[in-house]
Amino acid sequence: MKEWAARLWSWIRHHRLWSSVILIVLLVSMGYGLPRTVNFIRFGPPPPAGQNCGSIIHSEAPPEQNTRADATIQVLTCFWHAYQSCQPATMSQTEAATDAGATDTVTIEQRDNHCAIYGQEDASANTETRNTTFLCNQLSKKGDTLQLSSCDGLADFALYPRNITGFFGMDHESYLCGIVGSTHPKWEPQQVESCFFTAYKQCLNDGMVYDTLENGTEVERDFIIDDHCGIVYLPGSSTATCASLQLRADGLHFMQCGTDGDIFVPSSSPGSPT
């Protein structure tokens, strides 16, 4: 038996082209499908999933309330730590739009004396779907973002945390507690401020907007709990952070917000009884 196996292996090594053809025919005849068969030969079988680090979803739909603000950071940190010692681990990232989207599922594996990232991408656009297998040979970290590079089968791409942007942009990914300001009377200021202060204390993926009129012009200030449970302050197109937050009887007091310093958001609209 051992002699037969040795002869077979010797024949395969010296007839790799024919071996590949025979393997393709066998796999296709078993219902594996030609694309999956080619991927199997090119990249090998999928590795064991290992530790499940979780999923990241970037979506146009607003997130649910009571979602952890640092949830995406936990996923990325888990995957990065596993990569440092090349321990098997898997995570996925989904980018979902109205009529298109893609999910990349990546797994760490030891391959040919180095650490590699085996991945599969399931993409859709309108009614068309596509499945792509790929292999990346390097993973690096910049800030909170993980960069996959030296990829075969797919262009290099990044795994990144949730977007921290203003609420009236196209790609914000935070729950809106509400808008405080004289130009938005439908919102109850105390409820909005209580929602945001709870988010600050519990590190929830929430934000709020404070609108004021200055010289007849509406000025918008966005406050969002960031990926590390701090407060991002977005006055217009600039970005800063606030050192802390206090909820008092008269409203919210944001401390040391960039160059604007302390900011007070009253719990009652101008002209209403306090």
Secondary structure, DSSP 8 states (H G I E B T S, - for coil): -HHHHHHHHHHHHH-HHHHHHHHHHHHHHTT--HHHHHHHHHH-S-----EEEEEEEEESS---TT-BTTHHHHHHHHHHHHHHTT--EEEEEEEE-SSEEEEEEEEEEEETTEEEEEEEEEEEETTEEEEEEEEEEEEEEETTEEEEEEEESS--EEE-------TTSSS--SEEEEEESTT-TTS-HHHHHHHHHHHHHHTBSEEEEEEEEETTEEEEEEEEE-TTS-EEEEETT--EEESEEEEETTEEEEEEEGGGEEEEEESS-TTS--
